[in-house]
Amino acid sequence: MNETPQPPVPPEAPGPPAGEPYPVTFDVRYPDRELNRVSTGFRILAAIPIAVVLAAIGGGYWWDSYAYGAGAGGILFLPVLLMILFREKYPRWWFDWNRELLRFANRVGAYVLLLDDRYPSTDEQQYVRLELEYPDVPNELNRWLPLVKWFLAIPHYVVLLVLHIGVLFAVIGAWFAILFTGRYPRGIFDFVVGVMRWTNRVGAYAFALVTDRYPPFRLAP
């Protein structure tokens, strides 16, 4: 008995494979040890010198990791936008500058948020890991999208504003926990790191312009 021929299956639309990790990865190693209580107690004062260094390099700084700029100093945004738009290029040294500045800012942020008691290095990654995939601009980035990415990310700004308020109260709780027990509660630690991860993804999408994949609404990797 002859079978009825089946129509050919159309190919799937191009896109990232299911489960493919986002091209921006961030993590902080949990300090599974007793933290320095004196350093924790006076963390705001201890962080002032390195915060001044970061502000001098980045043109400004706020605790959760970004100092965006249009030119020298800060994250290179406008120059990268123009290069992608008119030349479909992202100069490698511009990418390296943005990545290293974000890494440094996140180390300072992690220190201020009490995630570790080791003083932030200006060049070594230490306990904070941030990786950005260098984009193949002609094949991976839409040259027009950088004009509107900052606008498309508005829903993330709203959610992150609420999450950052939550982080403020969470870190206050962690401060007391470290002073009395020497340990950073793991649940609070994972929440703070998750918010930093989310913030980095949004910043890499909307301002560092390293990817066109819209950031996921999640704290997890």
N, C-alpha and C positions, 0 to 999 in steps of 0.2 A: 504494500500500500504506500503510495507516494505521499510524502509530507508536504504541506503547503509551505512554500518558501517564505521565510521571514524577512521583513524589510531590514536593511542595514541599520545598525544602531548609530545615531549621530555622535560625533566626538564631543566630549565634555568641553564646556567653555574653559578657556585658560584661566588659571588662577592658582593661588598657593595651595599645595596639597593639604588635605585635612590633617590637622594636628601639627602643622609646621610651626615652629616657634617664631615668635615675633622677632624682627631683626634688631631689637634693642633688648639686651638682657641686663638685669641688675640684681645683685644680691649682697648681703652683708653677713659675714660669718658670725654665728652666735657665740658669745664669749662664755663657754661652759666652764667658768671658774669664778672665783670671788673677785669682784671689781674693787678698785681703789675708792674707798668711801670719802676720803678727804678730797680727792680730785673731783669726785662726783658732786660733793657739797658745794664746791666753788667753781663749777664748770663754766659758768658764764664769764667769770673773771679770767679763768685760764685760757678761754678761747679767744680773748680779745686780740692778742698779737697775731695769731694766724688768720683771724677774720680781717684784720687790717691789711695783711699781705694779699689775701684773696680779693678784697675790695680794690686794692691798687692795681691788681692784674686784670680783674674782671669788670672794672668800671662800676661796681656796685654789687651787693650781695643780699639775698634773703635766705632764711634758714633752710628752705627745702631744696635748694640747689641751683638756682639759675640766676645769671647776670647777663641779660641779652643786650647786645649793642648793635648799632648800625655800621660801625667802622672799627677803628683800632680799639682794643679793649672790649671785653665781654664776648659773648657768642657772636660770631660773624653771621649775621642774618641777611641784611640787604645786599652785600656783595655776592653772597652765594645765590640769592634769589635772582640777581641780574645775570650771573654766569649761567645758571640753569636755563633761564628764560631765553637768552640770546645766543649762547654758545653750546648749550647742552653739556656743560662740564661742571665738575665739582673738584677744584684743585685739591690734590691730595694733601698738601701741607695745610690748607684751610681746614680740611676734615680733621687732620691730626690735632690742630690747635683747638677746635671745638671739642673734640673727644677728651683731650687731656685737661682742658679747663673744666669740663663737666665732671671728670673724675676727681679733680682736686676739690671742686665745690662740694661734691657728695661726701668726700672724706671729712671735710670740715662740718658739713651738715650732720653726718653720723656721729661725730664727736660731740657736737652741741646737743644732739638728741640722746646722749648718754649710751649709745649702742656699743661703745668700747671706751676704755680709758687710756689707750695709747694715743699720743699726740699725733695729729695729722701730718703726714709727710707731704712735701711739695712735689714729689715725683714718683714715689713708690705707691703701688695700689694698696698695700697693707691688707686690711680685713674687708675692704669694699671692692666689689668687682662690678665694673660697668663696661659692657662691650657694645659697640655700634658697628653694624656691617657697612663697609664702604660701598656706596651705590654705583652700579653701572648705569650712569645717567641716561644715555640714549635708549637703553632697553628696559630700564626699571622705573624711571621717573617721568611723569608727565610734565613737560616744560611749563605749562600754564597753571598747574595746580598750586605751586608755591604762592601765587597771588591771593589764594583764598583759604589756604590751610589754617591760618590763624583764626578765620571766621568759622570754618567747619568744626574747629575744636571747642567752640563755646560751650556745648553741653558738658564737656570734660571740666572746663573751668568751674562751672557751677558745682558739680559733684566734688571736685577737689577742694573747693572752698570749705564745704561742709566737713570733708575728711580731715583737712588741716586743723580745723577747730577741734575735732576729735583727737588728733595727734597731740595737740597742746595739753589737753587734760590727761591723756594717756601717759605722756612723758612726766607730768607732775606726779602721777601715781607711781611711775617707775622710779622717780627720784627718791621718794620716801621708801620704796621697797629696797633699793640698793643701800640706802643709809642704814636700814635696820637689819637687812639680811645679807647684803653684799652681792645679791643676784638680781639680774634683770628678768622679770617675769616673762616666760617664753611667749605667752599669748600676746602680751603688749608688744614685745619685740617684733613678732611676726606682723602685727598690724602696722607698726611704724615703718618697717621695711617695705611692706606692701604699698603703703601710700607713697613712699619715695620711688618705688618701682613704677607706679602708675604715673607719677609726675614726670619721671625721666622719659617714659614713652611718649607722653603728650609733648614734652619739650623737643624731643628728637623729631617728631612728626611736624609740628607746627612752626618751629623756630630754627632748629639745626638742619631741618629739611633733608634728612638722610633716608627717608622712606616715604612712600605714598600709601602704605597700608595703614588704615585707620586704627588708632590705638584701641585695644579691647577695654571694656569697662570691667576691670577686675584687679584685685590685689595680688593674685597668685602669679607665679611665673608663666 
